Amino acid sequence: MKQVNLLKADIEALIPHSGGMCLLENVSEYSEEEIVCQTQSHLLKDNPLKVKGKLSNMHLIEYGAQAIAIHGGLIEKEQKKDQAGGSRIGYIASVKSVVWGAFNPLTMKLTVRAKALVMDEMMKQYHFSICDAEQQEVCSGTVLVVHP
């Protein structure tokens, strides 16, 4: 995997989310098949996913989905090189096989990994996993993204 240090501004240029809805704050490494991201956005009081000051386990799926979107943006950027044009839009078609671990919303860091299982012009299927600061898995699953 290629070691990188992409920060929030770099990430916002790759995905349609910005400001508080751009949940991932750093990309540390990626390859054609995988990406590793980190964040502390779950600790922010103004995290837009929080309800009554709390982040639900269900919201962790959005963290995984954003890692997938970032990976797609990076791969498209590499393939296009100097060609004009933006990233293709993708929509989550399904989320399956979600496994929940014990999630402490006060953990100091989340590490989000996504690995492409299938990629073609019309769709991508990824497995994602999210670990807390102690490297305990708090959520994992499979996401299908379609490109209209």
C-alpha positions as CSV (number, residue, x, y, z in Angstrom):
1,M,0.0,0.0,0.0
2,K,1.1,3.5,-0.8
3,Q,1.8,5.7,2.3
4,V,0.1,9.1,2.1
5,N,-1.0,11.9,4.4
6,L,-4.2,13.3,2.9
7,L,-6.0,15.7,5.2
8,K,-9.6,16.9,5.3
9,A,-9.3,19.5,2.5
10,D,-7.8,16.8,0.2
11,I,-10.7,14.4,1.2
12,E,-13.3,17.0,0.6
13,A,-12.0,17.5,-3.0
14,L,-12.7,13.7,-3.6
15,I,-16.2,13.2,-2.2
16,P,-19.5,15.2,-2.2
17,H,-19.4,15.7,1.6
18,S,-17.8,18.8,3.1
19,G,-17.7,20.6,6.4
20,G,-19.0,18.6,9.3
21,M,-20.4,15.9,7.1
22,C,-16.9,15.0,5.9
23,L,-16.4,12.6,8.7
24,L,-12.9,11.2,7.9
25,E,-10.0,13.5,8.6
26,N,-7.0,11.6,7.3
27,V,-6.0,9.0,4.7
28,S,-2.8,7.3,5.7
29,E,-2.4,4.6,3.0
30,Y,-4.2,3.1,0.0
31,S,-3.7,0.8,-3.0
32,E,-5.9,-0.1,-5.9
33,E,-7.9,-2.4,-3.7
34,E,-7.7,-0.9,-0.2
35,I,-7.8,2.3,1.9
36,V,-7.0,3.2,5.5
37,C,-8.4,6.4,7.1
38,Q,-8.5,7.9,10.6
39,T,-10.7,10.3,12.4
40,Q,-11.6,11.9,15.7
41,S,-14.8,13.5,14.3
42,H,-16.9,11.2,16.5
43,L,-15.7,13.2,19.4
44,L,-16.9,16.6,18.1
45,K,-19.9,18.1,19.9
46,D,-21.2,19.4,16.6
47,N,-20.9,16.1,14.6
48,P,-24.0,16.3,12.4
49,L,-24.8,12.6,12.9
50,K,-25.2,13.0,16.7
51,V,-28.7,12.9,18.2
52,K,-29.0,14.5,21.6
53,G,-25.3,14.6,21.8
54,K,-24.8,10.9,21.0
55,L,-23.5,9.0,18.0
56,S,-25.4,5.7,17.3
57,N,-23.6,2.5,16.3
58,M,-25.6,2.8,13.0
59,H,-23.8,5.9,12.1
60,L,-20.6,4.0,11.9
61,I,-21.8,2.6,8.5
62,E,-21.5,6.2,7.2
63,Y,-17.9,6.3,8.2
64,G,-17.3,3.1,6.2
65,A,-19.2,4.5,3.2
66,Q,-17.1,7.6,3.2
67,A,-13.9,5.6,3.2
68,I,-15.3,3.8,0.1
69,A,-16.1,7.1,-1.6
70,I,-12.7,8.4,-0.9
71,H,-11.1,5.3,-2.3
72,G,-13.2,5.6,-5.4
73,G,-12.2,9.2,-5.8
74,L,-8.5,8.4,-5.4
75,I,-8.6,5.6,-8.0
76,E,-10.5,7.7,-10.5
77,K,-8.0,10.6,-10.0
78,E,-5.1,8.2,-10.7
79,Q,-6.8,6.7,-13.7
80,K,-7.6,10.1,-15.2
81,K,-4.2,11.7,-14.5
82,D,-4.4,15.1,-16.4
83,Q,-7.8,14.5,-18.0
84,A,-10.7,16.8,-17.2
85,G,-13.9,15.7,-15.5
86,G,-15.1,15.1,-12.0
87,S,-15.7,11.9,-10.0
88,R,-18.6,9.7,-10.9
89,I,-21.6,9.7,-8.5
90,G,-22.2,6.6,-6.6
91,Y,-25.2,5.5,-4.5
92,I,-25.3,2.9,-1.7
93,A,-27.5,0.1,-3.0
94,S,-27.2,-2.2,0.0
95,V,-25.4,-2.7,3.3
96,K,-25.1,-6.4,4.3
97,S,-23.5,-8.6,6.9
98,V,-23.0,-5.9,9.4
99,V,-21.3,-7.0,12.6
100,W,-21.3,-4.8,15.7
101,G,-18.6,-4.7,18.4
102,A,-18.6,-2.8,21.6
103,F,-18.4,0.9,20.6
104,N,-17.1,3.4,23.1
105,P,-18.1,6.8,21.6
106,L,-15.3,8.4,23.6
107,T,-12.5,6.3,22.1
108,M,-9.7,8.7,21.0
109,K,-9.5,7.6,17.4
110,L,-11.4,5.5,14.8
111,T,-9.5,3.7,12.0
112,V,-11.6,2.9,9.0
113,R,-10.5,0.4,6.4
114,A,-12.2,-0.5,3.2
115,K,-11.3,-3.2,0.7
116,A,-12.7,-3.6,-2.8
117,L,-14.2,-7.1,-3.4
118,V,-15.6,-6.4,-6.9
119,M,-15.1,-3.3,-9.1
120,D,-16.5,-2.6,-12.5
121,E,-18.1,0.3,-14.4
122,M,-21.6,-0.1,-13.0
123,M,-20.9,-1.1,-9.4
124,K,-18.4,-1.7,-6.6
125,Q,-18.7,-4.0,-3.6
126,Y,-16.5,-3.3,-0.6
127,H,-15.9,-4.8,2.9
128,F,-15.3,-2.2,5.5
129,S,-14.2,-2.4,9.1
130,I,-13.8,0.2,11.9
131,C,-11.5,-0.1,14.8
132,D,-11.3,2.0,18.0
133,A,-8.1,3.4,19.5
134,E,-7.4,0.0,21.1
135,Q,-7.7,-1.7,17.7
136,Q,-10.9,-3.4,18.7
137,E,-13.3,-3.8,15.8
138,V,-16.5,-1.9,16.5
139,C,-18.3,-2.3,13.1
140,S,-17.8,-4.1,9.8
141,G,-19.9,-5.0,6.9
142,T,-20.3,-5.2,3.1
143,V,-21.5,-2.2,1.0
144,L,-22.7,-2.3,-2.6
145,V,-22.3,1.0,-4.5
146,V,-23.9,1.5,-7.9
147,H,-23.0,4.1,-10.5
148,P,-26.0,5.3,-12.6
